[in-house]
Amino acid sequence: MNKILRRIFTVIPAILLQALWLYILFGWLAPWAPLIGFVLSILSFLFVLYLLTKRGESTYKVLWLLVILTFPLPGALLYLIFGNKRTTKPLQKKLSAIKPLPPAACQTDALYASLSAENRRMSQTFKWIQNKTGLLPRINRGADYYPLGDKMFPVMLEELEKATRFIFVEYFIIENGHMWDSMVEILARKAAQGVDVRVLYDDLGSISTYSEKEARKLRQKGIRCAAFNPLVFVKGTLNCRDHRKMLIIDGKTAFSGGINLADEYINHIEKFGHWKDIGFRLTGEAVENYTRMFAEFWDAFTQDPIPEQFLEAPSPSADNREQDGYVLSYYDSPLRADAVSNELYIDLLSQAEDYAWFYTPYLMPGDALLDAFVRAAGRGVDVRIIMPGVPDKKLVYRMSRSFYPVLLEAGVKIYEYTPGFVHAKGCVVDDIAGTVGTVNLDYRSLFLHFENNSLFYGASLLKDLKADYLDTLEKCHERTLENVKTSFRKWIVDGVLRIFAPLC
């Protein structure tokens, strides 16, 4: 709490200066109020036309239309600061300014020929993601699934002990405690041995758990550390957070999934009942995408570029393990025109023939994804969503439940995890495809955050994901239309909350 208060007191002067400037401006313009009102009405009309013709999520447009029509000037200013992609230009500028990474050491022609022979439609999906993100598909030769953070954490420590060249750490939340302290002990020791150790964390995500003071302590141990998009004053990039989670070791091993670096994620402490999360470990050439994702961010948002030799992937010919399907690891960016994960989930639902099962802690999809769930269930696909039984954010939980009726009416099955909170993010479709990553099924995650995700096809990891899903279902309570019926008052409240879902 003290950390939050200190940050608030730091930001307040900037906010007050902005408010004072607006107050002076409005006072100076007061004599021309009628004319200004007329001009604002014209501008509001033009703003509405602009939003209607602009490509984008319709739910988001509805919010801004209501705000701008109700409060023309403040609404327009808010949109220009927070709602317009142009406000992300400072981030885009930094990413564009970095020296281009060396070409990836991967020839995809043979891979796509093989994948297309197995499943031409899925090959097209992989190719689309590559075109949108610039990241390449890989032959999967080693991917291990972990149904809980408790299971993955000991393996993370074991792999950290093996590091000889570099360790890259990037997480939304870092918090001092058993998990992070255990990792720091190894990171500091490895740094003393000459291993290049770098830590990148999201400033707002860790606002109450980590601070520049803790970062300085890491640097004193020889560990490079930086905060992503620091919150020093209110700005348009405030909404764009680094929600990615990845640990990369020597370019040979990578961990990812929903698990942050805090004790509740490994059930060392209890916050909202039992914490259900999932993750995975990649080994071999497929790790290269994670190394490149981290390097791009680190080079863009710090002044300490990563040596190019760290970006060299292990030679595929040196890995004699059998092929275990395919994997394409990528990251989402609010700077792109296309919301890749949102489109991917719509695509996977359209391809599903037997079933499509999802984990998510929050359920606030845009209209296109919502319709994809409805259409899949309408075709007879077994569509299921596992949600938390114990919420971590009650208002967001209420918003998520407001989407239940339309999904249940369409035949989508919704389950809530009785023992506690589900933080898992993933899906499995027809035994052949699935994802594990950091992407929630809400607007913020699908459209506003930087996220990372891995799409697997034909990998044995999917069997483990499916088995875990079935095991988790046994600990869930199924929601039905009978137990989600709402009163008129609740319907009104849910309707209002739905309008603001894109901001939560």
Phi and psi in degrees as a GROMACS rama.xvg file:
@    title "Ramachandran Plot"
@    xaxis  label "Phi"
@    yaxis  label "Psi"
@TYPE xy
-61.1536  -36.6778  ASN-2
-64.814  -41.0807  LYS-3
-65.0891  -44.0519  ILE-4
-62.5535  -41.2437  LEU-5
-62.5374  -41.4415  ARG-6
-67.2533  -39.3629  ARG-7
-61.1876  -45.1453  ILE-8
-66.044  -25.8203  PHE-9
-73.5057  -38.3648  THR-10
-81.5532  -31.5238  VAL-11
-53.1387  -45.3863  ILE-12
-57.283  -39.2802  PRO-13
-64.2249  -41.4442  ALA-14
-65.4006  -42.5343  ILE-15
-63.8446  -38.771  LEU-16
-63.7182  -41.1252  LEU-17
-64.0269  -42.3487  GLN-18
-64.6932  -40.52  ALA-19
-63.3235  -41.3614  LEU-20
-62.0413  -42.8637  TRP-21
-65.0606  -39.6506  LEU-22
-62.6064  -44.898  TYR-23
-64.3612  -41.9222  ILE-24
-62.787  -45.9355  LEU-25
-65.4025  -37.5169  PHE-26
-63.7309  -39.9649  GLY-27
-67.9785  -31.4541  TRP-28
-89.9854  -5.44042  LEU-29
-52.8975  -41.8202  ALA-30
-61.0688  -22.7616  PRO-31
-102.515  26.7569  TRP-32
-55.1959  -46.7802  ALA-33
-60.3317  -45.4283  PRO-34
-63.7163  -41.7403  LEU-35
-62.8008  -39.9509  ILE-36
-60.1862  -41.5739  GLY-37
-64.8971  -45.27  PHE-38
-62.6154  -40.5787  VAL-39
-64.2219  -36.2197  LEU-40
-63.0428  -42.8619  SER-41
-63.5094  -45.5335  ILE-42
-63.7167  -38.0651  LEU-43
-62.1518  -42.5217  SER-44
-60.6435  -43.9628  PHE-45
-66.0482  -37.0578  LEU-46
-61.9805  -42.836  PHE-47
-61.9612  -45.0721  VAL-48
-59.9395  -41.5656  LEU-49
-61.6914  -45.9194  TYR-50
-65.3106  -39.0848  LEU-51
-66.7545  -34.2746  LEU-52
-90.4315  -10.8832  THR-53
-77.8777  139.446  LYS-54
-70.2797  132.008  ARG-55
166.897  175.381  GLY-56
-69.907  127.711  GLU-57
-64.6204  -35.4768  SER-58
-60.1258  -40.5665  THR-59
-65.8965  -39.5876  TYR-60
-62.0211  -42.0721  LYS-61
-58.2092  -44.531  VAL-62
-56.9805  -51.8688  LEU-63
-69.9735  -32.0843  TRP-64
-61.2293  -44.8457  LEU-65
-63.2369  -43.5837  LEU-66
-65.3555  -46.4451  VAL-67
-68.7151  -39.9791  ILE-68
-70.5181  -30.8419  LEU-69
-80.8059  -42.9326  THR-70
-128.914  83.3998  PHE-71
-52.1224  -56.724  PRO-72
-72.2132  -54.4748  LEU-73
-59.6921  -38.6316  PRO-74
-62.8226  -43.1615  GLY-75
-64.4426  -41.2816  ALA-76
-64.2152  -43.1451  LEU-77
-61.2128  -40.1851  LEU-78
-64.9782  -42.6294  TYR-79
-65.5264  -30.381  LEU-80
-84.1694  -44.1178  ILE-81
-114.817  -24.9646  PHE-82
-99.3279  -12.2223  GLY-83
-101.062  134.085  ASN-84
-61.2967  -20.3019  LYS-85
-63.5077  -22.8971  ARG-86
-70.4834  -13.1124  THR-87
-88.5986  5.18024  THR-88
-57.1841  -36.6819  LYS-89
-58.7695  -39.3021  PRO-90
-68.8989  -43.2299  LEU-91
-60.9423  -39.3984  GLN-92
-61.7823  -42.142  LYS-93
-66.5672  -41.8418  LYS-94
-67.4709  -33.3613  LEU-95
-77.8501  -21.8565  SER-96
-82.2852  -14.7865  ALA-97
-73.3847  155.047  ILE-98
-64.4167  130.771  LYS-99
-55.949  138.403  PRO-100
-68.6931  149.067  LEU-101
-60.9615  152.504  PRO-102
-55.8433  143.279  PRO-103
-67.1846  140.64  ALA-104
-84.6485  69.0956  ALA-105
-150.617  126.45  CYS-106
-98.2756  117.237  GLN-107
-96.1798  -9.89096  THR-108
-58.2502  -50.4108  ASP-109
-65.5158  -37.2972  ALA-110
-62.5094  -47.5976  LEU-111
-67.2089  -33.4983  TYR-112
-63.2209  -42.3116  ALA-113
-67.9586  -45.4498  SER-114
-65.1113  -40.8397  LEU-115
-63.3769  -35.9867  SER-116
-65.4318  -31.1397  ALA-117
-82.1699  -43.063  GLU-118
-158.999  95.0104  ASN-119
-61.8714  -38.5772  ARG-120
-64.1129  -41.2876  ARG-121
-69.8477  -33.7684  MET-122
-59.1886  -38.933  SER-123
-65.2422  -37.822  GLN-124
-62.8579  -46.3365  THR-125
-60.069  -43.9459  PHE-126
-64.0825  -37.9019  LYS-127
-63.4698  -44.3825  TRP-128
-62.693  -42.7493  ILE-129
-58.7805  -45.1936  GLN-130
-63.0853  -35.7224  ASN-131
-81.2472  -29.6851  LYS-132
-111.438  -19.5237  THR-133
79.6472  3.16313  GLY-134
-100.677  144.625  LEU-135
-100.761  149.622  LEU-136
-71.6348  157.942  PRO-137
-135.232  153.346  ARG-138
-71.0042  129.432  ILE-139
-90.4465  125.865  ASN-140
-123.363  -4.63391  ARG-141
-166.747  103.551  GLY-142
-140.471  119.905  ALA-143
-111.106  133.101  ASP-144
-99.1844  141.087  TYR-145
-125.637  120.061  TYR-146
-77.9202  -7.93228  PRO-147
-148.639  151.746  LEU-148
-61.6362  -31.5687  GLY-149
-57.6605  -35.0492  ASP-150
-79.5625  -35.1062  LYS-151
-80.4025  -33.6169  MET-152
-57.8788  -47.2438  PHE-153
-59.6567  -34.2427  PRO-154
-69.8113  -36.9123  VAL-155
-58.846  -44.1296  MET-156
-64.3888  -41.1186  LEU-157
-61.1205  -43.5661  GLU-158
-70.1481  -35.7416  GLU-159
-60.0828  -38.2262  LEU-160
-63.8599  -22.5708  GLU-161
-87.1897  -8.01412  LYS-162
-60.9409  136.237  ALA-163
-126.623  -20.8651  THR-164
-116.862  -57.0693  ARG-165
-153.743  156.97  PHE-166
-135.441  121.92  ILE-167
-113.648  128.805  PHE-168
-125.541  124.138  VAL-169
-140.245  117.426  GLU-170
-144.853  152.049  TYR-171
-70.3798  -42.6758  PHE-172
-125.774  128.495  ILE-173
-124.934  134.383  ILE-174
-142.552  133.234  GLU-175
-59.7142  140.003  ASN-176
161.697  -168.183  GLY-177
-58.4592  -46.1198  HIS-178
-64.4662  -56.9636  MET-179
-68.2722  -40.2679  TRP-180
-62.1448  -37.1725  ASP-181
-64.8544  -38.5341  SER-182
-71.1893  -42.5203  MET-183
-61.0987  -37.3031  VAL-184
-58.6605  -41.3281  GLU-185
-74.6757  -42.5589  ILE-186
-58.818  -42.8946  LEU-187
-65.7351  -41.848  ALA-188
-64.5713  -41.4657  ARG-189
-67.236  -38.8416  LYS-190
-61.2455  -39.8468  ALA-191
-64.9199  -25.3314  ALA-192
-85.769  -1.4008  GLN-193
100.141  3.255  GLY-194
-73.1222  136.277  VAL-195
-79.7096  110.124  ASP-196
-115.263  124.915  VAL-197
-132.166  137.24  ARG-198
-126.176  127.115  VAL-199
-123.994  125.782  LEU-200
-132.273  155.253  TYR-201
-81.4393  127.397  ASP-202
-64.3083  -43.7836  ASP-203
-76.4117  -38.7843  LEU-204
-60.8305  -32.3317  GLY-205
-105.61  20.7451  SER-206
-60.0982  -34.09  ILE-207
-98.5481  -1.76136  SER-208
-123.295  -21.4633  THR-209
-146.581  152.183  TYR-210
-148.808  174.957  SER-211
-60.2961  -29.5973  GLU-212
-62.6705  -45.1422  LYS-213
-66.9857  -36.0581  GLU-214
-63.214  -39.1266  ALA-215
-63.0978  -37.1401  ARG-216
-62.9845  -38.0989  LYS-217
-63.7631  -43.7979  LEU-218
-62.9568  -34.6444  ARG-219
-65.3269  -21.422  GLN-220
-90.3629  3.60879  LYS-221
89.6086  12.256  GLY-222
-102.3  122.927  ILE-223
-71.0447  136.81  ARG-224
-146.547  137.602  CYS-225
-145.479  152.295  ALA-226
-102.789  137.631  ALA-227
-84.5521  131.594  PHE-228
47.6029  62.6547  ASN-229
-57.0939  142.245  PRO-230
-89.176  97.6455  LEU-231
-115.741  -23.2081  VAL-232
-160.542  164.735  PHE-233
-69.7431  125.518  VAL-234
-149.528  168.539  LYS-235
-65.6889  -24.2055  GLY-236
-85.6407  3.46066  THR-237
-57.1317  -38.5977  LEU-238
-72.5952  -20.0929  ASN-239
-89.4046  97.4123  CYS-240
-105.896  155.185  ARG-241
-89.8212  92.1581  ASP-242
-91.6972  8.98141  HIS-243
-72.3235  155.484  ARG-244
-141.504  114.481  LYS-245
-156.872  142.398  MET-246
-127.671  118.332  LEU-247
-119.511  131.121  ILE-248
-124.309  113.584  ILE-249
59.0084  14.7653  ASP-250
69.7576  9.08735  GLY-251
-110.76  -22.7362  LYS-252
-139.053  137.607  THR-253
-138.049  139.477  ALA-254
-115.695  142.072  PHE-255
-156.787  -176.238  SER-256
131.141  -157.847  GLY-257
-88.3197  -3.52876  GLY-258
-82.3854  115.526  ILE-259
-84.6933  175.896  ASN-260
-97.5825  69.8685  LEU-261
-148.07  155.523  ALA-262
-66.3381  -28.3194  ASP-263
-67.3826  -24.4155  GLU-264
-72.296  -16.6078  TYR-265
-115.865  15.2948  ILE-266
57.0942  29.535  ASN-267
-76.5286  -29.7142  HIS-268
-129.096  161.739  ILE-269
-114.481  125.741  GLU-270
-113.138  -47.766  LYS-271
-133.06  55.5069  PHE-272
74.5075  -159.422  GLY-273
-69.8524  132.806  HIS-274
-94.5329  111.575  TRP-275
-97.4264  112.996  LYS-276
-137.591  163.885  ASP-277
-134.585  156.016  ILE-278
-159.326  -179.424  GLY-279
-154.004  163.168  PHE-280
-121.542  128.889  ARG-281
-105.201  144.994  LEU-282
-135.434  155.189  THR-283
91.3566  -157.321  GLY-284
-62.503  -25.305  GLU-285
-66.4802  -14.0648  ALA-286
-71.4238  -21.7795  VAL-287
-54.79  -38.3295  GLU-288
-60.7091  -39.3703  ASN-289
-68.7284  -39.1305  TYR-290
-60.6949  -42.4973  THR-291
-70.3381  -37.6137  ARG-292
-61.6626  -45.0215  MET-293
-64.674  -45.1596  PHE-294
-61.204  -39.5145  ALA-295
-61.1497  -44.8587  GLU-296
-69.3142  -45.4052  PHE-297
-61.1946  -45.3773  TRP-298
-65.0444  -34.063  ASP-299
-75.3109  -35.3856  ALA-300
-111.635  9.06169  PHE-301
-134.64  174.513  THR-302
-108.523  27.2122  GLN-303
-134.104  76.275  ASP-304
-57.1462  149.709  PRO-305
-81.9233  132.902  ILE-306
-57.1912  138.978  PRO-307
-60.9516  -30.8624  GLU-308
-64.0297  -20.2138  GLN-309
-73.9709  -16.3117  PHE-310
-89.2541  -1.92763  LEU-311
-74.4819  124.557  GLU-312
-81.2993  153.238  ALA-313
-58.1271  141.587  PRO-314
-64.2882  126.822  SER-315
-58.3396  -33.9688  PRO-316
-68.6475  -19.898  SER-317
-83.2224  -8.58499  ALA-318
-102.155  105.445  ASP-319
-94.3429  13.2142  ASN-320
-72.0185  152.031  ARG-321
-67.5305  150.246  GLU-322
-66.252  136.065  GLN-323
-127.949  62.4542  ASP-324
79.6982  -156.093  GLY-325
-132.937  155.705  TYR-326
-145.987  139.863  VAL-327
-129.332  109.94  LEU-328
-97.9851  132.276  SER-329
-146.217  174.256  TYR-330
-128.601  146.763  TYR-331
-84.7191  149.337  ASP-332
-142.311  130.142  SER-333
-68.6782  -6.52087  PRO-334
-82.9321  -15.2725  LEU-335
-87.2781  155.73  ARG-336
-70.2184  -32.413  ALA-337
-102.445  135.527  ASP-338
-87.6713  97.2723  ALA-339
-62.7749  -48.4527  VAL-340
-66.5084  -38.9143  SER-341
-58.1569  -46.7027  ASN-342
-67.9949  -35.2818  GLU-343
-63.2885  -44.4824  LEU-344
-66.5974  -36.5768  TYR-345
-62.009  -42.0328  ILE-346
-64.554  -45.8698  ASP-347
-63.8896  -39.5797  LEU-348
-64.6003  -34.1366  LEU-349
-71.8015  -27.4496  SER-350
-86.1987  -19.503  GLN-351
-60.95  136.084  ALA-352
-114.47  -38.4853  GLU-353
-105.854  -54.3641  ASP-354
-152.933  159.124  TYR-355
-147.131  109.801  ALA-356
-114.436  133.639  TRP-357
-125.482  143.527  PHE-358
-105.394  136.259  TYR-359
-161.769  140.977  THR-360
-81.552  -23.0043  PRO-361
-133.675  141.198  TYR-362
-129.894  88.9065  LEU-363
-138.65  67.0344  MET-364
-75.3813  156.145  PRO-365
-73.0918  174.438  GLY-366
-60.5872  -40.355  ASP-367
-65.0208  -44.2004  ALA-368
-70.1994  -39.4294  LEU-369
-58.7938  -44.7888  LEU-370
-63.9664  -34.5302  ASP-371
-64.8012  -40.7872  ALA-372
-61.0885  -46.1616  PHE-373
-63.3146  -44.4323  VAL-374
-65.1799  -42.2538  ARG-375
-61.8662  -46.2622  ALA-376
-63.6428  -36.7618  ALA-377
-64.8239  -26.6947  GLY-378
-80.22  -5.77827  ARG-379
98.7156  6.28973  GLY-380
-71.2803  138.111  VAL-381
-78.1174  95.0209  ASP-382
-101.309  125.116  VAL-383
-132.476  148.137  ARG-384
-134.072  125.74  ILE-385
-99.5644  126.827  ILE-386
-121.136  168.027  MET-387
-67.1288  150.534  PRO-388
-95.4375  -25.7601  GLY-389
-117.771  120.245  VAL-390
-80.0415  152.515  PRO-391
-97.2729  -26.429  ASP-392
-131.788  108.542  LYS-393
-65.5096  -38.3621  LYS-394
-66.0876  -43.8971  LEU-395
-65.0195  -37.498  VAL-396
-61.7465  -41.5304  TYR-397
-64.0704  -42.2902  ARG-398
-61.359  -43.7388  MET-399
-59.647  -43.0758  SER-400
-67.8192  -20.8367  ARG-401
-67.7859  -15.8078  SER-402
-89.8737  -8.3997  PHE-403
-59.3232  -50.6647  TYR-404
-54.9515  -47.8763  PRO-405
-65.6563  -34.7578  VAL-406
-72.0598  -43.728  LEU-407
-64.6952  -39.6938  LEU-408
-61.8517  -30.4012  GLU-409
-81.4534  -11.3391  ALA-410
105.253  2.63058  GLY-411
-71.1129  135.553  VAL-412
-96.8834  131.293  LYS-413
-120.806  131.353  ILE-414
-125.557  144.722  TYR-415
-116.62  132.499  GLU-416
-74.6931  106.052  TYR-417
-61.332  -41.2151  THR-418
-67.2077  -17.8471  PRO-419
168.186  -136.215  GLY-420
-102.54  131.44  PHE-421
-96.9647  120.23  VAL-422
-113.553  4.55278  HIS-423
-68.749  146.13  ALA-424
-133.685  110.145  LYS-425
-179.022  173.026  GLY-426
-154.577  158.531  CYS-427
-137.911  135.691  VAL-428
-130.382  119.195  VAL-429
54.6189  27.8412  ASP-430
67.9629  0.226334  ASP-431
-117.122  -23.2103  ILE-432
-140.527  157.398  ALA-433
179.11  169.304  GLY-434
-132.227  150.174  THR-435
-138.02  133.084  VAL-436
-176.329  -144.778  GLY-437
-113.697  6.99972  THR-438
-88.6028  115.106  VAL-439
-83.3701  158.398  ASN-440
-89.2307  57.4052  LEU-441
-134.911  166.46  ASP-442
-63.2697  -42.1803  TYR-443
-60.386  -44.406  ARG-444
-72.5981  -39.1241  SER-445
-78.2008  -24.7879  LEU-446
-127.34  -24.9064  PHE-447
-110.209  -26.0821  LEU-448
-95.6818  158.321  HIS-449
-81.5239  126.289  PHE-450
-131.718  164.048  GLU-451
-129.43  148.262  ASN-452
-149.492  153.305  ASN-453
-128.194  125.018  SER-454
-98.2385  122.22  LEU-455
-107.972  142.256  PHE-456
-134.16  129.052  TYR-457
66.0711  19.7827  GLY-458
-95.9088  146.857  ALA-459
-66.0319  -21.0004  SER-460
-54.4889  -32.7848  LEU-461
-66.0838  -32.3258  LEU-462
-65.4026  -40.7059  LYS-463
-67.6513  -38.6097  ASP-464
-62.9229  -43.7739  LEU-465
-64.5616  -44.0798  LYS-466
-61.4629  -40.6082  ALA-467
-64.6996  -40.2917  ASP-468
-61.3955  -45.2612  TYR-469
-63.9747  -38.877  LEU-470
-65.9189  -39.7406  ASP-471
-67.2433  -35.495  THR-472
-56.7682  -33.4545  LEU-473
-67.0492  -16.4373  GLU-474
-104.472  13.9803  LYS-475
-114.429  159.05  CYS-476
-109.465  126.43  HIS-477
-80.6025  133.732  GLU-478
-91.5864  143.036  ARG-479
-129.996  168.112  THR-480
-60.1048  -31.8174  LEU-481
-64.7259  -35.3245  GLU-482
-102.068  14.2962  ASN-483
-123.2  11.6384  VAL-484
-59.3948  141.235  LYS-485
-119.338  150.564  THR-486
-79.8167  170.198  SER-487
-61.3449  -41.4067  PHE-488
-63.3264  -44.0665  ARG-489
-67.147  -34.5831  LYS-490
-63.09  -40.703  TRP-491
-63.7764  -47.153  ILE-492
-62.3117  -45.4391  VAL-493
-62.3417  -37.0203  ASP-494
-62.9958  -42.1866  GLY-495
-66.1881  -43.5185  VAL-496
-61.4169  -37.8055  LEU-497
-60.5483  -34.2617  ARG-498
-61.039  -38.451  ILE-499
-94.3523  5.89499  PHE-500
-54.7084  -38.0316  ALA-501
-61.5979  -18.3464  PRO-502
-95.0794  -3.2235  LEU-503
